[in-house]
Amino acid sequence: MKSENNNVGTLPIDVIVTLMKLLVVDSFKDFFNFFIAWAQTQRRSVIIVLLDNFPLRDLYKFRQIGGPSDATYFDRFFRIGEELRINDAIFYGRCREIVCGFGNIERHFTVVDEMAMTGQFLYMVGKFVLRNVYKKQRSSVSTVDDLKCLRSHPHYRMSITRALKVLQSIYWTMVVCNSAPKVDIQATCGLHTLDSKALLLNGSNGCGMIEDCLFCDIATLLNVFTNTCT
């Protein structure tokens, strides 16, 4: 129910976004409570606009910051995001379930695949990495074909580092809380000496064949959960 006395509800969306970014640094509980105080005065369509304009993927790392109550509020917030069909919330939820082995895994993969088909780069990267790390029966032909599709995206070199860091943040928050097993993959190119962190750090596969070597890129993508991009 709307409250005429709720001043938070009258603030512009860009101001709300700025305040939420400040609050999340100290406490996800405070972040969540502020969001709810604002959202209860708003129409569903306005809430969706806010969440579409808030970089939810930047919040993934906060799953393990703070105490157990913060983690609970984090999960509640992302469930709301999924119910509202916010892309970053759906991505987090499906990737988390795949990494942890929870629920209907095939259904989770299907959701990621369907979103990847719309050309959303983060989902395209997620599809490639998750299917090749967690579905061992994939053929080498499928792997190469998927990477060719991924590399043809106009934002591949510009956006690959950030996309891999987003995937890492989901994976490591689940490993830290013992919800997911560690991945121990050390893939190599076979043709070139591979700097396995180069693509993670600066978009180069490190072999001197930046645009040409599919196999260096495949190895680096498969090593994403083994390496860190700090």
Accessible surface in RSA format (square Angstrom, percent):
REM  Atomic radii and reference values for relative SASA: ProtOr
REM  Chains: A
REM  Algorithm: Lee & Richards
REM  Probe-radius: 1.40
REM  Slices: 20
REM RES _ NUM      All-atoms   Total-Side   Main-Chain    Non-polar    All polar
REM                ABS   REL    ABS   REL    ABS   REL    ABS   REL    ABS   REL
RES MET A   1   214.26 111.0 150.11  99.3  64.15 152.7 123.63 105.1  90.63 120.1
RES LYS A   2   121.40  59.2 100.92  61.9  20.47  48.7  66.87  60.2  54.53  58.1
RES SER A   3    55.68  47.1  41.75  55.7  13.93  32.1  30.87  65.7  24.81  34.8
RES GLU A   4   167.56  96.2 136.41 103.2  31.15  74.2  65.49 126.7 102.07  83.3
RES ASN A   5   134.79  93.0 114.04 110.2  20.75  50.0  31.55  75.9 103.24  99.8
RES ASN A   6    29.03  20.0  18.92  18.3  10.11  24.3  12.43  29.9  16.61  16.1
RES ASN A   7   117.50  81.0 113.02 109.2   4.49  10.8  30.86  74.3  86.64  83.7
RES VAL A   8    38.41  25.3  37.88  34.3   0.54   1.3  38.32  33.3   0.10   0.3
RES GLY A   9    17.19  21.2   0.00   N/A  17.19  21.2   2.83   7.8  14.36  32.2
RES THR A  10   108.81  77.4  75.81  76.9  33.00  78.6  70.10  94.2  38.71  58.5
RES LEU A  11    65.73  36.6  57.50  41.1   8.24  20.7  57.70  40.5   8.04  21.6
RES PRO A  12    77.78  56.7  65.65  59.8  12.14  44.1  77.78  64.2   0.00   0.0
RES ILE A  13    48.75  27.7  43.39  32.3   5.35  12.9  43.39  31.2   5.35  14.5
RES ASP A  14    99.10  69.4  90.51  90.1   8.59  20.3  45.87 107.9  53.23  53.1
RES VAL A  15    57.04  37.5  54.82  49.6   2.22   5.3  57.04  49.6   0.00   0.0
RES ILE A  16     0.00   0.0   0.00   0.0   0.00   0.0   0.00   0.0   0.00   0.0
RES VAL A  17    14.66   9.6  14.66  13.3   0.00   0.0  14.66  12.7   0.00   0.0
RES THR A  18    74.82  53.2  74.19  75.2   0.63   1.5  49.25  66.2  25.57  38.6
RES LEU A  19    58.41  32.5  58.23  41.7   0.18   0.4  58.24  40.9   0.17   0.5
RES MET A  20     0.00   0.0   0.00   0.0   0.00   0.0   0.00   0.0   0.00   0.0
RES LYS A  21    98.75  48.2  92.73  56.9   6.02  14.3  46.77  42.1  51.98  55.4
RES LEU A  22   114.79  63.9 107.01  76.6   7.77  19.5 107.77  75.7   7.01  18.9
RES LEU A  23    57.01  31.7  54.48  39.0   2.53   6.4  56.56  39.7   0.45   1.2
RES VAL A  24     8.67   5.7   6.04   5.5   2.63   6.3   6.04   5.3   2.63   7.1
RES VAL A  25    96.72  63.6  82.80  75.0  13.92  33.5  82.80  71.9  13.92  37.7
RES ASP A  26   128.33  89.9  93.29  92.9  35.03  82.8  30.56  71.9  97.76  97.5
RES SER A  27    24.50  20.7  20.46  27.3   4.04   9.3  18.25  38.9   6.25   8.8
RES PHE A  28     5.28   2.6   2.21   1.4   3.07   8.0   2.21   1.3   3.07   8.8
RES LYS A  29    87.62  42.7  87.62  53.8   0.00   0.0  31.54  28.4  56.08  59.7
RES ASP A  30    70.11  49.1  65.65  65.3   4.46  10.6  11.00  25.9  59.11  58.9
RES PHE A  31     0.00   0.0   0.00   0.0   0.00   0.0   0.00   0.0   0.00   0.0
RES PHE A  32     4.89   2.4   4.89   3.0   0.00   0.0   4.89   3.0   0.00   0.0
RES ASN A  33    68.16  47.0  62.01  59.9   6.15  14.8  26.23  63.1  41.94  40.5
RES PHE A  34    35.21  17.6  28.58  17.7   6.62  17.2  33.84  20.5   1.37   3.9
RES PHE A  35     1.59   0.8   1.59   1.0   0.00   0.0   1.59   1.0   0.00   0.0
RES ILE A  36    61.64  35.1  61.57  45.9   0.07   0.2  61.57  44.3   0.07   0.2
RES ALA A  37    32.87  30.2  30.70  47.4   2.17   4.9  32.64  46.0   0.23   0.6
RES TRP A  38     2.36   0.9   2.36   1.1   0.00   0.0   0.76   0.4   1.60   2.6
RES ALA A  39    11.92  11.0   8.79  13.6   3.13   7.1   8.92  12.6   3.01   8.0
RES GLN A  40   100.76  56.3  80.38  58.7  20.38  48.5  30.32  64.5  70.45  53.4
RES THR A  41    12.65   9.0   7.11   7.2   5.55  13.2   7.12   9.6   5.53   8.4
RES GLN A  42    37.91  21.2  20.64  15.1  17.28  41.1   0.69   1.5  37.22  28.2
RES ARG A  43   148.20  62.2 140.37  71.6   7.83  18.6  63.30  86.5  84.90  51.5
RES ARG A  44   143.54  60.3 134.59  68.6   8.95  21.3  63.05  86.2  80.49  48.8
RES SER A  45    63.91  54.0  57.69  77.0   6.22  14.3  50.32 107.2  13.59  19.0
RES VAL A  46    28.31  18.6  27.61  25.0   0.70   1.7  28.31  24.6   0.00   0.0
RES ILE A  47    22.44  12.8  22.44  16.7   0.00   0.0  22.44  16.2   0.00   0.0
RES ILE A  48    46.22  26.3  46.22  34.4   0.00   0.0  46.22  33.3   0.00   0.0
RES VAL A  49    71.52  47.1  69.03  62.5   2.49   6.0  71.52  62.1   0.00   0.0
RES LEU A  50     0.00   0.0   0.00   0.0   0.00   0.0   0.00   0.0   0.00   0.0
RES LEU A  51     2.06   1.1   0.53   0.4   1.53   3.8   0.53   0.4   1.53   4.1
RES ASP A  52    95.52  66.9  61.50  61.2  34.01  80.4  23.82  56.1  71.69  71.5
RES ASN A  53    94.93  65.5  69.41  67.1  25.52  61.4  16.89  40.7  78.03  75.4
RES PHE A  54     7.41   3.7   2.02   1.2   5.39  14.0   2.36   1.4   5.05  14.5
RES PRO A  55    40.89  29.8  31.72  28.9   9.17  33.3  40.24  33.2   0.65   4.0
RES LEU A  56     0.33   0.2   0.33   0.2   0.00   0.0   0.33   0.2   0.00   0.0
RES ARG A  57    73.37  30.8  67.85  34.6   5.52  13.1   5.47   7.5  67.90  41.2
RES ASP A  58    57.14  40.0  50.78  50.5   6.36  15.0  25.96  61.1  31.18  31.1
RES LEU A  59     3.55   2.0   3.55   2.5   0.00   0.0   3.55   2.5   0.00   0.0
RES TYR A  60     0.14   0.1   0.14   0.1   0.00   0.0   0.14   0.1   0.00   0.0
RES LYS A  61   116.67  56.9 110.10  67.6   6.57  15.6  54.35  48.9  62.32  66.4
RES PHE A  62    24.19  12.1  23.63  14.6   0.56   1.5  23.63  14.3   0.56   1.6
RES ARG A  63    37.72  15.8  36.39  18.6   1.33   3.2   0.00   0.0  37.72  22.9
RES GLN A  64    63.70  35.6  36.64  26.8  27.06  64.4  16.34  34.8  47.36  35.9
RES ILE A  65    88.92  50.6  81.54  60.7   7.37  17.8  84.57  60.9   4.35  11.8
RES GLY A  66    62.46  77.0   0.00   N/A  62.46  77.0  29.48  80.9  32.98  73.9
RES GLY A  67    32.60  40.2   0.00   N/A  32.60  40.2  24.78  68.0   7.82  17.5
RES PRO A  68   119.05  86.8 109.61  99.9   9.44  34.3 116.86  96.5   2.19  13.6
RES SER A  69    56.22  47.5  49.43  66.0   6.79  15.6  37.31  79.4  18.91  26.5
RES ASP A  70    16.72  11.7  16.54  16.5   0.18   0.4   0.55   1.3  16.17  16.1
RES ALA A  71    17.53  16.1  17.08  26.4   0.45   1.0  17.17  24.2   0.36   1.0
RES THR A  72    73.56  52.3  70.00  71.0   3.57   8.5  47.17  63.4  26.39  39.9
RES TYR A  73    40.09  18.7  40.09  22.8   0.00   0.0   8.95   6.7  31.14  38.4
RES PHE A  74     0.00   0.0   0.00   0.0   0.00   0.0   0.00   0.0   0.00   0.0
RES ASP A  75    29.30  20.5  28.65  28.5   0.65   1.5   7.14  16.8  22.16  22.1
RES ARG A  76   101.92  42.8 100.14  51.0   1.78   4.2  18.65  25.5  83.27  50.5
RES PHE A  77     1.22   0.6   0.85   0.5   0.37   1.0   0.85   0.5   0.37   1.1
RES PHE A  78     3.91   2.0   3.38   2.1   0.53   1.4   3.91   2.4   0.00   0.0
RES ARG A  79   126.99  53.3 125.07  63.8   1.92   4.6  56.89  77.7  70.10  42.5
RES ILE A  80    44.76  25.5  44.75  33.3   0.01   0.0  44.75  32.2   0.01   0.0
RES GLY A  81     0.61   0.7   0.00   N/A   0.61   0.7   0.60   1.7   0.00   0.0
RES GLU A  82    33.67  19.3  31.06  23.5   2.61   6.2  12.39  24.0  21.28  17.4
RES GLU A  83   123.88  71.1 104.31  78.9  19.57  46.6  49.03  94.8  74.85  61.1
RES LEU A  84    18.03  10.0  13.65   9.8   4.38  11.0  13.65   9.6   4.38  11.8
RES ARG A  85   155.96  65.5 140.69  71.7  15.27  36.4  59.93  81.9  96.03  58.2
RES ILE A  86     5.22   3.0   5.13   3.8   0.10   0.2   5.22   3.8   0.00   0.0
RES ASN A  87    59.08  40.7  57.38  55.4   1.70   4.1  10.91  26.3  48.17  46.6
RES ASP A  88    17.38  12.2  16.47  16.4   0.91   2.2   4.30  10.1  13.08  13.0
RES ALA A  89     0.46   0.4   0.00   0.0   0.46   1.0   0.00   0.0   0.46   1.2
RES ILE A  90     4.20   2.4   4.20   3.1   0.00   0.0   4.20   3.0   0.00   0.0
RES PHE A  91     0.02   0.0   0.02   0.0   0.00   0.0   0.02   0.0   0.00   0.0
RES TYR A  92     0.42   0.2   0.42   0.2   0.00   0.0   0.42   0.3   0.00   0.0
RES GLY A  93     0.48   0.6   0.00   N/A   0.48   0.6   0.48   1.3   0.00   0.0
RES ARG A  94    37.67  15.8  37.67  19.2   0.00   0.0   6.11   8.3  31.56  19.1
RES CYS A  95     0.40   0.3   0.40   0.5   0.00   0.0   0.40   1.0   0.00   0.0
RES ARG A  96    45.56  19.1  45.56  23.2   0.00   0.0  11.22  15.3  34.34  20.8
RES GLU A  97    26.28  15.1  26.28  19.9   0.00   0.0   0.95   1.8  25.33  20.7
RES ILE A  98     5.34   3.0   0.45   0.3   4.89  11.8   0.45   0.3   4.89  13.3
RES VAL A  99     4.62   3.0   1.71   1.6   2.90   7.0   1.71   1.5   2.90   7.9
RES CYS A 100    14.61  11.1   0.00   0.0  14.61  34.3   0.57   1.4  14.05  15.1
RES GLY A 101    50.88  62.7   0.00   N/A  50.88  62.7  23.08  63.3  27.79  62.3
RES PHE A 102    97.20  48.6  94.60  58.6   2.60   6.8  97.20  58.9   0.00   0.0
RES GLY A 103    66.89  82.5   0.00   N/A  66.89  82.5  36.78 100.9  30.12  67.5
RES ASN A 104    95.83  66.1  81.45  78.7  14.38  34.6  32.33  77.8  63.50  61.4
RES ILE A 105    51.86  29.5  48.42  36.1   3.44   8.3  48.42  34.9   3.44   9.3
RES GLU A 106    98.10  56.3  96.92  73.3   1.18   2.8  60.92 117.8  37.18  30.4
RES ARG A 107   122.86  51.6 119.21  60.8   3.66   8.7  46.99  64.2  75.88  46.0
RES HIS A 108    14.43   7.9  14.43  10.0   0.00   0.0  13.56  14.0   0.87   1.0
RES PHE A 109     0.79   0.4   0.79   0.5   0.00   0.0   0.79   0.5   0.00   0.0
RES THR A 110    49.74  35.4  48.38  49.1   1.36   3.2  26.62  35.8  23.12  35.0
RES VAL A 111    18.67  12.3  18.50  16.7   0.17   0.4  18.63  16.2   0.04   0.1
RES VAL A 112     0.20   0.1   0.20   0.2   0.00   0.0   0.20   0.2   0.00   0.0
RES ASP A 113    24.67  17.3  24.67  24.6   0.00   0.0  11.68  27.5  12.99  13.0
RES GLU A 114    90.63  52.0  85.02  64.3   5.61  13.4  35.74  69.1  54.89  44.8
RES MET A 115    31.09  16.1  31.09  20.6   0.00   0.0   9.26   7.9  21.83  28.9
RES ALA A 116     9.04   8.3   3.72   5.7   5.32  12.1   4.12   5.8   4.93  13.0
RES MET A 117   159.19  82.4 119.92  79.4  39.27  93.5 105.09  89.3  54.10  71.7
RES THR A 118    94.15  67.0  55.76  56.5  38.40  91.5  65.52  88.0  28.63  43.3
RES GLY A 119    36.47  45.0   0.00   N/A  36.47  45.0  26.06  71.5  10.41  23.3
RES GLN A 120    55.03  30.8  48.11  35.2   6.92  16.5  32.72  69.6  22.31  16.9
RES PHE A 121    24.30  12.2  18.21  11.3   6.09  15.8  18.21  11.0   6.09  17.4
RES LEU A 122     7.72   4.3   4.50   3.2   3.22   8.1   4.64   3.3   3.08   8.3
RES TYR A 123     3.21   1.5   3.21   1.8   0.00   0.0   3.21   2.4   0.00   0.0
RES MET A 124    24.40  12.6  20.31  13.4   4.10   9.8  20.95  17.8   3.45   4.6
RES VAL A 125     0.00   0.0   0.00   0.0   0.00   0.0   0.00   0.0   0.00   0.0
RES GLY A 126     0.00   0.0   0.00   N/A   0.00   0.0   0.00   0.0   0.00   0.0
RES LYS A 127    51.58  25.2  51.51  31.6   0.07   0.2  13.74  12.4  37.83  40.3
RES PHE A 128     2.72   1.4   2.25   1.4   0.47   1.2   2.47   1.5   0.25   0.7
RES VAL A 129     0.00   0.0   0.00   0.0   0.00   0.0   0.00   0.0   0.00   0.0
RES LEU A 130     0.18   0.1   0.18   0.1   0.00   0.0   0.18   0.1   0.00   0.0
RES ARG A 131    31.31  13.1  31.31  16.0   0.00   0.0   4.83   6.6  26.48  16.0
RES ASN A 132    21.99  15.2   6.77   6.5  15.21  36.6   2.50   6.0  19.49  18.8
RES VAL A 133     2.72   1.8   1.36   1.2   1.35   3.3   1.36   1.2   1.35   3.7
RES TYR A 134    59.03  27.6  32.27  18.4  26.77  69.7  34.48  25.9  24.55  30.3
RES LYS A 135    25.91  12.6  23.32  14.3   2.59   6.2  17.54  15.8   8.37   8.9
RES LYS A 136   153.47  74.9 124.37  76.3  29.10  69.3 107.22  96.5  46.25  49.3
RES GLN A 137   138.04  77.2 103.23  75.4  34.81  82.9  72.71 154.8  65.33  49.5
RES ARG A 138    58.28  24.5  31.43  16.0  26.85  63.9  14.89  20.4  43.38  26.3
RES SER A 139    57.38  48.5  45.88  61.2  11.50  26.5  49.03 104.4   8.35  11.7
RES SER A 140    86.51  73.1  74.68  99.7  11.83  27.3  49.90 106.3  36.62  51.3
RES VAL A 141   101.72  66.9  98.11  88.8   3.61   8.7 101.72  88.4   0.00   0.0
RES SER A 142    40.60  34.3  36.17  48.3   4.43  10.2  10.33  22.0  30.27  42.4
RES THR A 143    15.75  11.2  15.75  16.0   0.00   0.0   9.23  12.4   6.52   9.9
RES VAL A 144    29.45  19.4  29.45  26.7   0.00   0.0  29.45  25.6   0.00   0.0
RES ASP A 145    76.33  53.5  69.24  68.9   7.10  16.8  24.81  58.4  51.52  51.4
RES ASP A 146    29.48  20.7  24.85  24.7   4.64  11.0   5.26  12.4  24.23  24.2
RES LEU A 147     0.00   0.0   0.00   0.0   0.00   0.0   0.00   0.0   0.00   0.0
RES LYS A 148   110.48  53.9 103.19  63.3   7.29  17.4  54.94  49.5  55.54  59.2
RES CYS A 149    73.77  55.8  66.89  74.6   6.88  16.2  23.01  58.3  50.76  54.7
RES LEU A 150     2.78   1.5   2.44   1.7   0.34   0.9   2.57   1.8   0.21   0.6
RES ARG A 151    47.61  20.0  28.87  14.7  18.74  44.6  10.98  15.0  36.63  22.2
RES SER A 152    86.78  73.3  53.20  71.0  33.58  77.4  47.99 102.2  38.79  54.3
RES HIS A 153    30.23  16.5  21.43  14.9   8.80  22.5  16.06  16.6  14.17  16.5
RES PRO A 154   116.71  85.1  76.63  69.9  40.08 145.7  89.69  74.0  27.02 167.9
RES HIS A 155    81.44  44.5  81.44  56.6   0.00   0.0  53.35  55.0  28.09  32.7
RES TYR A 156     6.42   3.0   5.83   3.3   0.59   1.5   5.83   4.4   0.59   0.7
RES ARG A 157    55.92  23.5  43.34  22.1  12.58  30.0  42.32  57.8  13.60   8.2
RES MET A 158   142.92  74.0 107.11  70.9  35.81  85.3  76.57  65.1  66.35  87.9
RES SER A 159    30.72  26.0  27.94  37.3   2.78   6.4  14.51  30.9  16.21  22.7
RES ILE A 160     0.00   0.0   0.00   0.0   0.00   0.0   0.00   0.0   0.00   0.0
RES THR A 161    22.87  16.3  22.87  23.2   0.00   0.0  20.92  28.1   1.96   3.0
RES ARG A 162   115.12  48.3 111.64  56.9   3.48   8.3  59.99  82.0  55.12  33.4
RES ALA A 163     4.84   4.4   2.91   4.5   1.93   4.4   4.55   6.4   0.29   0.8
RES LEU A 164     0.00   0.0   0.00   0.0   0.00   0.0   0.00   0.0   0.00   0.0
RES LYS A 165    88.79  43.3  83.54  51.3   5.26  12.5  39.80  35.8  48.99  52.2
RES VAL A 166     7.49   4.9   5.02   4.5   2.46   5.9   7.43   6.5   0.06   0.2
RES LEU A 167     1.88   1.0   1.24   0.9   0.64   1.6   1.24   0.9   0.64   1.7
RES GLN A 168    11.21   6.3  11.16   8.2   0.06   0.1   4.90  10.4   6.31   4.8
RES SER A 169    26.48  22.4  17.01  22.7   9.47  21.8  25.12  53.5   1.36   1.9
RES ILE A 170     0.98   0.6   0.98   0.7   0.00   0.0   0.98   0.7   0.00   0.0
RES TYR A 171     0.93   0.4   0.76   0.4   0.17   0.4   0.08   0.1   0.85   1.0
RES TRP A 172    73.00  29.3  72.91  35.3   0.09   0.2  72.97  38.9   0.03   0.0
RES THR A 173     9.77   6.9   8.84   9.0   0.93   2.2   9.67  13.0   0.10   0.1
RES MET A 174     4.61   2.4   4.61   3.0   0.00   0.0   0.84   0.7   3.76   5.0
RES VAL A 175    14.85   9.8  10.24   9.3   4.60  11.1  10.24   8.9   4.60  12.5
RES VAL A 176    96.48  63.5  73.05  66.1  23.43  56.5  79.63  69.2  16.85  45.7
RES CYS A 177    44.21  33.4  19.07  21.3  25.14  59.1  25.18  63.8  19.03  20.5
RES ASN A 178   139.26  96.0 107.17 103.6  32.08  77.3  29.36  70.7 109.90 106.2
RES SER A 179    41.03  34.7  25.36  33.8  15.67  36.1   9.21  19.6  31.82  44.6
RES ALA A 180     9.24   8.5   0.00   0.0   9.24  21.0   2.42   3.4   6.83  18.1
RES PRO A 181    94.14  68.6  82.27  75.0  11.88  43.2  93.15  76.9   0.99   6.2
RES LYS A 182   147.63  72.0 121.24  74.4  26.39  62.8  66.90  60.2  80.73  86.0
RES VAL A 183    22.53  14.8  11.29  10.2  11.23  27.1  14.85  12.9   7.68  20.8
RES ASP A 184   127.50  89.3  96.68  96.2  30.82  72.9  34.00  80.0  93.50  93.2
RES ILE A 185    35.32  20.1  32.50  24.2   2.82   6.8  35.32  25.4   0.00   0.0
RES GLN A 186   124.73  69.7  99.08  72.4  25.65  61.1  51.79 110.2  72.94  55.3
RES ALA A 187    24.26  22.3  11.17  17.2  13.09  29.8  20.40  28.7   3.86  10.2
RES THR A 188   110.24  78.4  87.99  89.2  22.25  53.0  60.25  80.9  49.99  75.6
RES CYS A 189    14.30  10.8   0.00   0.0  14.30  33.6   0.07   0.2  14.23  15.3
RES GLY A 190    72.88  89.9   0.00   N/A  72.88  89.9  39.67 108.9  33.21  74.4
RES LEU A 191   124.42  69.3  91.64  65.6  32.78  82.4  96.73  67.9  27.69  74.5
RES HIS A 192    60.65  33.1  42.28  29.4  18.36  47.0  36.78  37.9  23.86  27.8
RES THR A 193   130.41  92.8 110.86 112.4  19.54  46.6  80.43 108.0  49.98  75.6
RES LEU A 194    33.43  18.6   7.79   5.6  25.63  64.4   7.86   5.5  25.57  68.8
RES ASP A 195    76.12  53.3  67.34  67.0   8.77  20.7  24.17  56.9  51.95  51.8
RES SER A 196    32.88  27.8  30.29  40.4   2.59   6.0   9.79  20.9  23.09  32.3
RES LYS A 197    86.84  42.4  86.79  53.2   0.05   0.1  41.19  37.1  45.65  48.6
RES ALA A 198     6.68   6.1   4.96   7.7   1.71   3.9   6.64   9.3   0.04   0.1
RES LEU A 199     0.00   0.0   0.00   0.0   0.00   0.0   0.00   0.0   0.00   0.0
RES LEU A 200     0.00   0.0   0.00   0.0   0.00   0.0   0.00   0.0   0.00   0.0
RES LEU A 201    86.54  48.2  64.10  45.9  22.44  56.4  64.30  45.2  22.24  59.9
RES ASN A 202   107.35  74.0  73.70  71.2  33.65  81.0  39.12  94.1  68.23  66.0
RES GLY A 203     4.54   5.6   0.00   N/A   4.54   5.6   3.04   8.3   1.50   3.4
RES SER A 204    24.74  20.9  24.11  32.2   0.63   1.5  16.96  36.1   7.78  10.9
RES ASN A 205     0.00   0.0   0.00   0.0   0.00   0.0   0.00   0.0   0.00   0.0
RES GLY A 206    32.71  40.3   0.00   N/A  32.71  40.3  11.82  32.4  20.89  46.8
RES CYS A 207    21.92  16.6   0.00   0.0  21.92  51.5   4.89  12.4  17.04  18.4
RES GLY A 208    70.35  86.8   0.00   N/A  70.35  86.8  37.80 103.7  32.55  72.9
RES MET A 209    75.80  39.3  72.79  48.2   3.01   7.2  46.14  39.2  29.66  39.3
RES ILE A 210    76.58  43.6  72.80  54.2   3.78   9.1  72.80  52.4   3.78  10.3
RES GLU A 211   115.12  66.1 100.07  75.7  15.05  35.8  55.60 107.6  59.52  48.6
RES ASP A 212   103.12  72.2  79.41  79.0  23.70  56.1  20.22  47.6  82.90  82.7
RES CYS A 213     7.42   5.6   2.08   2.3   5.34  12.5   5.91  15.0   1.50   1.6
RES LEU A 214    29.76  16.6  28.50  20.4   1.26   3.2  28.50  20.0   1.26   3.4
RES PHE A 215    96.15  48.1  94.55  58.6   1.60   4.2  94.68  57.4   1.47   4.2
RES CYS A 216     0.00   0.0   0.00   0.0   0.00   0.0   0.00   0.0   0.00   0.0
RES ASP A 217     0.00   0.0   0.00   0.0   0.00   0.0   0.00   0.0   0.00   0.0
RES ILE A 218    20.57  11.7  20.57  15.3   0.00   0.0  20.57  14.8   0.00   0.0
RES ALA A 219     1.44   1.3   0.75   1.2   0.69   1.6   1.37   1.9   0.06   0.2
RES THR A 220     0.00   0.0   0.00   0.0   0.00   0.0   0.00   0.0   0.00   0.0
RES LEU A 221     0.02   0.0   0.02   0.0   0.00   0.0   0.02   0.0   0.00   0.0
RES LEU A 222    31.63  17.6  31.60  22.6   0.03   0.1  31.60  22.2   0.03   0.1
RES ASN A 223     1.10   0.8   1.10   1.1   0.00   0.0   0.07   0.2   1.03   1.0
RES VAL A 224     0.00   0.0   0.00   0.0   0.00   0.0   0.00   0.0   0.00   0.0
RES PHE A 225     1.69   0.8   0.66   0.4   1.03   2.7   0.66   0.4   1.03   3.0
RES THR A 226    35.78  25.4  14.03  14.2  21.74  51.8  16.14  21.7  19.64  29.7
RES ASN A 227    16.10  11.1  13.62  13.2   2.48   6.0   2.48   6.0  13.62  13.2
RES THR A 228    56.81  40.4  54.74  55.5   2.07   4.9  41.61  55.9  15.20  23.0
RES CYS A 229    12.38   9.4   1.19   1.3  11.19  26.3   1.29   3.3  11.09  12.0
RES THR A 230   153.87 109.4  96.82  98.2  57.05 136.0 106.15 142.6  47.73  72.1
END  Absolute sums over single chains surface
CHAIN  1 A    11290.6       9101.4       2189.2       6299.8       4990.8
END  Absolute sums over all chains
TOTAL         11290.6       9101.4       2189.2       6299.8       4990.8
